[in-house]
Amino acid sequence: MYSKNILVLAGLTLIASPAVAVQQPATKGQPQAQQKTYCLQLEPNTGSRLSRTACKTKKEWAQEGIDVDELLAK
């Protein structure tokens, strides 16, 4: 009987723990602004008709040497 009570108590604890985790308040810091992503259609690989699309932020494209503003102006 004692072991059955322990099993029931352990089960209730496991069930209640996710509910407690969900109710935690949000952080008080400033929320991160979502970065706008720019998607570019890349040339297909040799022998393929399927093109690829890559989506990155303006900063990530700049690191690869691609000026997104110039491409948008076209």
C-alpha angles and dihedrals in degrees: 000000000000093000091049090056091050091051092050091048092048091049092051090048092053092048094049097046097075090049091055092048092054093054095060113123120249119261115273095225122101112282115249112253112236112249115234111240126215118208120208127189109232126208114266120254117262110282094018131102093196115099123209129226124210123193120198140148121265089255092053091049090050090054087059092049097254120133106212094190091057092051092049091052091061 
